[in-house]
Amino acid sequence: PLIGPEDVVAEFYAGYLESFGDLAEGSFRSPLADKTYQNNPYLTASLISHIDEVLASFEGQGGYDPFLCAQDVPQETFTDGTFYHGDLASVLLRTDFPDHNLTVDLYPTGKTWRIGNITCGNSPDGAAKAFYTWYLAYIGDRASDEMRNPLVDGAYRESGFLSAEFIQELDELVTD
């Protein structure tokens, strides 16, 4: 059976976070410095090459973890919806950091999916991509009878993407 994109993202990030070890026990290590990601079966060759380029650009200066879109390591990550479009699946990933998310794009390969791109949610285009991935994933598959409406359901209020002012505007529009 085909392993779904959310499962691939969850498994990759669980293993990735575990690969850091435990700072409190003195076993902390960097999977980026060790380059252990280069042999990960969940990543496309093009993403591995891109990560190598990003890390090389940090030479001699500070940087961030391009898999986590952060300088620090979160304790946990969780998937918050998948949107399928064409041969691509986009998974919204959130961390335990406040208002921290990223969108992970995957491509089907054989009986699984591979991560081909990661878009950080801390830029305007990244935030828009994360919001629409959540929004469209929430709606669901048009081919099924299980579609939902985030406006009617009020799910937009708890999405974490909208300002209080905009939520109030939507509330007024939805009730009119």
VEXVEX-112923 format. One record per residue: residue in three letters; y negated, z, x of N, C-alpha, C in turn. Coordinates in pm, whole numbers, padded with zeros to 5 digits, always signed. Atoms other than C-alpha are relative to their C-alpha. Example, Ala and Ser with C-alpha at 12.3 -4.5 7.8 and 13.67 -1.06 7.14 Angstrom:
BEGIN
ALA+00119+00000+00089+00450+00780+01230-00120+00000+00090/SER+00119-00006-00082+00106+00714+01367-00109+00073-00077/
***
This chain:
BEGIN
PRO+00121+00000+00082+00000+00000+00000-00126+00000+00086/LEU+00128+00007-00071-00358-00068+00105-00066+00138+00000/ILE+00072-00127-00013-00534+00241+00235-00146-00029-00036/GLY+00134+00026+00049-00869+00262+00056-00109+00031+00100/PRO+00111-00021-00092-01207+00254+00230-00045+00145+00009/GLU+00040-00141-00006-01294+00613+00132+00098+00081+00084/ASP-00100-00069-00081-00966+00731+00286-00019-00028+00148/VAL+00024+00036-00140-01038+00541+00607-00120+00075+00055/VAL+00121-00071-00044-01388+00689+00630+00029+00149+00016/ALA-00032-00143-00006-01261+01041+00554+00089+00030+00121/GLU-00090-00023-00114-00980+01012+00812-00071-00020+00133/PHE+00072+00023-00125-01204+00862+01079-00091+00118+00033/TYR+00098-00105-00028-01474+01126+01043+00066+00137+00019/ALA-00072-00127-00024-01227+01418+01018+00051+00003+00145/GLY-00048+00007-00138-01068+01305+01345-00113+00002+00101/TYR+00114+00005-00090-01405+01234+01502-00061+00139+00019/LEU+00056-00135-00011-01543+01580+01423+00096+00092+00077/GLU-00099-00082-00071-01220+01738+01546+00000-00029+00150/SER-00004+00038-00142-01248+01548+01875-00108+00068+00083/PHE+00103-00073-00073-01557+01750+01967+00052+00133+00055/GLY-00050-00130-00041-01345+02063+02008-00079+00111-00064/ASP+00067-00118+00056-01492+02408+01954-00091+00061+00106/LEU+00099-00053-00094-01813+02515+02127+00020+00149+00023/ALA-00018-00146-00011-01744+02885+02055+00117+00034+00093/GLU-00117-00025-00085-01409+02860+02235-00015-00064+00137/GLY+00023+00063-00130-01558+02667+02526+00076-00131+00018/SER-00077+00123-00011-01359+02354+02446-00079-00121-00051/PHE+00083+00110+00050-01653+02133+02344+00006-00119+00096/ARG+00003+00122-00079-01635+01773+02463-00068-00108-00082/SER+00070+00108+00068-01808+01448+02379+00089-00124-00012/PRO-00079+00123+00015-01604+01164+02229-00080-00124+00040/LEU+00081+00112-00044-01899+00939+02315+00008-00015+00152/ALA-00011+00005-00146-01896+01031+02685+00141-00036+00043/ASP-00141+00030-00032-01515+01017+02688+00040-00140-00045/LYS-00024+00134+00056-01534+00683+02501+00134-00010-00074/THR-00126+00001+00074-01230+00782+02293-00007-00090-00124/TYR+00018+00086+00117-01375+00584+02002+00045-00144+00028/GLN-00032+00140-00034-01298+00259+02191+00142-00040-00040/ASN-00139+00029+00037-00928+00285+02098+00031+00039-00143/ASN-00024-00046+00136-00976+00396+01739+00038-00117-00091/PRO-00046+00111+00083-00778+00178+01497-00084-00022-00126/TYR+00082+00015+00120-01033+00234+01216-00130-00075+00025/LEU+00126+00065-00035-01316+00057+01401+00023-00147+00035/THR-00008+00140-00041-01379-00316+01437-00045-00012+00145/ALA+00039+00025-00139-01419-00460+01786-00152-00018+00011/SER+00144+00021-00005-01776-00562+01702-00076+00132-00011/LEU+00067-00130+00008-01870-00206+01602+00015+00076+00132/ILE-00021-00067-00129-01717-00067+01922-00097-00057+00104/SER+00093+00064-00093-01921-00319+02122-00144+00043-00028/HIS+00134-00044+00038-02235-00226+01929-00026+00144+00043/ILE+00015-00141-00041-02179+00147+01991-00018+00008+00151/ASP+00015+00004-00146-02134+00073+02363-00142-00040+00040/GLU+00136+00045-00028-02468-00112+02362-00103+00109-00032/VAL+00093-00107+00039-02647+00169+02177+00004+00112+00105/LEU-00012-00107-00098-02512+00428+02421-00061-00041+00135/ALA+00058+00049-00125-02612+00213+02722-00152+00002-00006/SER+00146-00001+00014-02967+00195+02584-00058+00141+00018/PHE+00047-00137-00018-02988+00576+02610+00001+00043+00146/GLU-00015-00033-00142-02922+00568+02987-00124+00071+00054/GLY+00108-00074-00062-03136+00834+03153-00097+00065-00097/GLN+00087-00064+00098-03291+00959+02830+00084+00057-00114/GLY-00071-00058+00114-03198+01149+02517+00038-00107-00100/GLY-00043+00094+00102-03024+00982+02230+00056+00074-00120/TYR-00062-00058+00118-02824+01047+01917+00142-00053-00008/ASP-00137+00046+00020-02468+01006+01802-00005-00111-00105/PRO+00010+00109+00097-02452+00661+01637+00106+00003-00110/PHE-00098-00016+00108-02142+00758+01436-00048+00100-00103/LEU+00047-00107+00088-02316+01063+01290-00146-00016-00040/CYS+00144+00017+00025-02678+00940+01293-00072+00134+00017/ALA+00057-00133-00023-02769+01280+01435+00015+00038+00147/GLN-00016-00054-00135-02818+01469+01759+00097+00117+00001/ASP-00092-00112+00011-02620+01768+01637+00126-00045-00073/VAL-00128+00033+00062-02263+01773+01509+00015+00084-00127/PRO-00019-00076+00125-02215+01867+01143+00138+00067-00002/GLN-00129-00066+00017-01934+02097+01038+00093-00084-00086/GLU-00084+00080+00088-01816+01862+00767-00074-00122-00053/THR+00052+00120+00066-01863+01523+00606+00079-00019-00129/PHE-00075+00033+00121-01769+01402+00261-00051-00131-00056/THR+00036+00128+00060-01764+01067+00087-00054+00025-00140/ASP+00066-00019+00129-01978+01025-00221-00010-00132-00076/GLY-00004+00123+00077-01880+00690-00368+00017-00124+00085/THR-00024+00129-00066-01776+00339-00276-00046-00111-00092/PHE+00044+00119+00072-01936+00014-00381+00066-00120+00067/TYR-00067+00120-00049-01731-00304-00345-00088-00121-00030/HIS+00077+00123+00020-01916-00632-00295+00059-00107+00093/GLY-00069+00103-00076-01735-00948-00190+00120+00060+00071/ASP-00110-00055-00080-01491-00866+00088-00040+00128+00071/LEU+00056-00117-00068-01695-00563+00188+00004+00121-00092/ALA+00012-00126+00073-01683-00199+00081-00103+00086+00074/SER+00098-00091-00058-01976+00034+00140+00027+00139-00055/VAL-00030-00137+00036-01903+00406+00141-00120+00087+00038/LEU+00107-00096-00029-02178+00668+00112+00066+00124+00059/LEU-00051-00119-00068-02107+00951+00356-00114+00100+00011/ARG+00098-00107-00015-02293+01282+00342+00057+00104+00096/THR-00043-00109-00087-02283+01568+00589-00051+00131-00058/ASP+00049-00130+00046-02348+01938+00551-00144+00027+00047/PHE+00141-00013-00033-02696+01884+00702-00081-00033-00126/PRO+00081+00029+00120-02970+01889+00434-00049-00145-00001/ASP+00049+00137+00020-03054+01541+00300+00044-00097+00108/HIS-00049+00087-00107-02838+01372+00564+00116-00085-00052/ASN-00105+00092+00045-02637+01065+00474-00002-00126+00083/LEU-00009+00129-00064-02523+00733+00609+00091-00088-00085/THR-00084+00094+00074-02364+00421+00467+00092-00068+00100/VAL-00103+00056-00088-02041+00299+00623+00055-00125-00069/ASP-00052+00126+00053-01947-00066+00569+00137-00028+00062/LEU-00136+00026-00045-01580-00160+00591+00046-00139-00044/TYR-00058+00131+00026-01385-00485+00601+00151+00015-00011/PRO-00145-00010+00011-01025-00530+00484+00068-00074+00114/THR-00080+00063-00105-00775-00601+00761+00144+00042-00022/GLY-00141-00032+00025-00409-00619+00674+00014+00099-00113/LYS-00023-00102+00103-00308-00305+00487-00099+00115+00007/THR+00100-00106-00010-00617-00105+00571-00139-00062+00003/TRP+00139+00041-00015-00991-00126+00612-00046+00045+00138/ARG+00058-00041-00128-01193-00110+00932-00151+00014-00014/ILE+00144-00027+00002-01540+00030+00983-00068-00103+00088/GLY+00069+00105-00074-01771-00252+01086-00148+00024+00019/ASN+00143-00028-00014-02118-00105+01046-00030+00138-00057/ILE+00047-00130+00046-02294+00228+01004-00152-00008-00009/THR+00145+00002+00021-02644+00247+00857-00048+00142-00023/CYS+00054-00135+00012-02832+00572+00911-00095+00007-00119/GLY+00082-00016+00120-03002+00704+00598-00139+00053+00026/ASN+00129-00062-00029-03309+00836+00781-00114-00101+00019/SER+00106+00101-00005-03503+00507+00780-00022-00051-00143/PRO+00022+00051+00136-03660+00340+00475+00111-00094-00048/ASP-00106+00091+00044-03400+00061+00468+00134+00071-00010/GLY-00124-00079+00007-03117+00307+00539+00005+00087-00124/ALA+00007-00084+00121-03235+00536+00258+00022-00086-00125/ALA-00017+00090+00115-03254+00241+00017+00146-00043-00012/LYS-00140+00041+00003-02905+00123+00116+00089+00115-00049/ALA-00080-00116+00042-02764+00475+00073-00017+00025-00150/PHE+00024-00022+00143-02930+00516-00269+00076-00103-00084/TYR-00064+00104+00081-02805+00182-00401+00152+00003+00014/THR-00146-00018-00012-02456+00243-00261+00045+00109-00095/TRP-00034-00108+00093-02449+00573-00451-00012-00049-00144/TYR+00029+00043+00137-02602+00418-00765+00105-00096-00053/LEU-00097+00101+00043-02369+00119-00782+00142+00056-00001/ALA-00132-00064+00001-02064+00328-00691+00013+00089-00123/TYR-00003-00086+00119-02157+00571-00970+00028-00083-00125/ILE-00021+00085+00117-02170+00288-01224+00147-00038-00012/GLY-00142+00034+00001-01819+00181-01127+00024-00149-00007/ASP-00045+00138+00000-01626-00141-01155-00025-00064-00136/ARG+00031+00070+00125-01754-00386-01417+00126-00050-00070/ALA-00124+00052+00059-01397-00507-01472+00080+00108-00073/SER-00075-00109+00064-01280-00166-01589-00076+00051-00123/ASP+00065-00063+00116-01353+00030-01905-00059+00136+00037/GLU+00045-00132-00044-01465+00327-01696-00138-00004+00064/MET+00135+00007-00055-01824+00229-01627-00084+00117-00052/ARG+00089-00110+00037-02090+00500-01631-00145-00045+00022/ASN+00141+00032-00015-02468+00492-01656-00072+00122+00056/PRO+00064-00116-00061-02651+00723-01413-00130+00041-00069/LEU+00122-00035+00073-02965+00706-01628+00034+00077-00126/VAL-00042-00067+00124-02794+00800-01954+00066+00134+00032/ASP-00071-00123-00039-02572+01059-01780-00091+00102+00067/GLY+00090-00090-00072-02870+01206-01593+00042+00027+00143/ALA-00050-00022-00136-02683+01180-01264-00107-00022+00106/TYR+00108+00025-00096-02997+01051-01091-00072+00129+00039/ARG+00069-00127-00027-03139+01404-01117+00062+00074+00118/GLU-00072-00074-00104-02872+01542-00881+00039-00088+00118/SER-00043+00093-00105-02837+01238-00654-00046+00040+00139/GLY+00053-00039-00131-03046+01389-00376-00088-00107+00062/PHE+00078+00109-00055-03236+01063-00329-00141-00009-00056/LEU+00126+00021+00070-03529+01093-00568-00090+00124+00006/SER+00096-00111-00001-03844+01304-00555-00007+00062-00139/ALA+00015-00069+00128-03914+01558-00828-00095-00077-00093/GLU+00096+00076+00079-04209+01346-00942+00066-00123-00062/PHE-00066+00121+00052-03997+01032-00977+00106+00037-00103/ILE-00100-00045+00099-03723+01224-01158-00071+00028-00133/GLN+00075-00028+00121-03986+01342-01405-00041-00129-00071/GLU+00033+00130+00059-04104+00982-01456+00120-00062-00068/LEU-00122+00056+00058-03748+00868-01515+00038+00073-00127/ASP-00032-00079+00118-03688+01154-01755-00084-00046-00122/GLU+00089+00043+00107-03988+01041-01959+00038-00140-00049/LEU-00038+00137+00038-03877+00675-01955+00133-00002-00075/VAL-00133+00000+00060-03516+00753-02045-00003+00058-00140/THR+00005-00063+00132-03612+00972-02342-00085-00077-00100/ASP+00084+00080+00091-03857+00718-02485+00081-00103-00074/
***
